[in-house]
Amino acid sequence: MRGQFITFEGGEGAGKSTQIKRLAERLKADGYDVLITREPGGTTGAEAVRHVVLSGAAQQFGADMEAVLFAAARADNVEELIKPALEEGTIVLCDRFMDSSRVYQGVSGGVDKEFLLTMERAVTEGARPDLTFIFDLPPEVGLARAADVWADDGPDRFEQDDLKLHEARRQGFLEIAEEEPDRCIVIDASQSLAKVSRALDTAIDAYFKNVKPKAKPKSKSRAKR
Ligand code: Z5A
């Protein structure tokens, strides 16, 4: 019995990580087996790639190279963590996934769409998201939130981009939601924490009414990041 693969997408500071942690606790309390992962990252190899891309060390090699690195990290995360968990019937909550490549490398990075989709198909075979939440909010609101939690090293490679690029990414995510309405649900992430939590819970409850037989509740639970 395959689990459920749920991804969370959107701009910086949208509240994805906060909501993933909260939702995981809720689902575990409901008896589901839950795995949290993130992109780039999740596995030792992918976390090493994360450091390379987010530090800006790969920027000098161009957007195509960065796209390849994100795809390589994704391949490792999919093979090592996501697919095995789905095969066990686990609900996998992933902080960013393929839509971030479509938007950051495609829409704002100018990487060829066909090139990106070819890598996407190769890497996500057997691990396509069942459901994707797009956390939508004005980029300046998200960046202000993110700035509050930046460590001493300040903004990462992508947070430093100019506001126009952040706005283009926001539109890019909304276009994906429009193109794939069966997979994507847009959440108004500019609302208060309590309202965003409620919107997410309502959407999950509605979704689980239909797919519940696939995500079998288990007595044991685990979360990994
Ligand atoms: N990237 C890429 O280019 N291509 C790819 O294929 C992939 C990724 C997979 C990963 O960064 C970067 O890699 C990302 C895209 C690129 N760009 N950047 N930067 P990351 O994982 O480090 O960063 P992020 O995903 O943008 O995470 P984030 O900035 O931490 O945002 P978040 O997870 O959505 O937000 P949060 O950490 O839950 O919340 C941020 C703060 O806001 C925190 O203090 C919360 O308490 C607060 N918060 C949360 N919700 C609310 C509400 N509703 N109201 C008020 N305050 C709130």
Residues whose N, C-alpha, C, O or C-beta is under 5 A from the ligand:
A	BS01	Z5A	G11 E12 G13 A14 G15 K16 S17 T18 E39 P40 F70 R96 F97 S100 S101 Y104 R145 A146 V149 D156 F158 E159 A189 Q191 S192 L193 V196
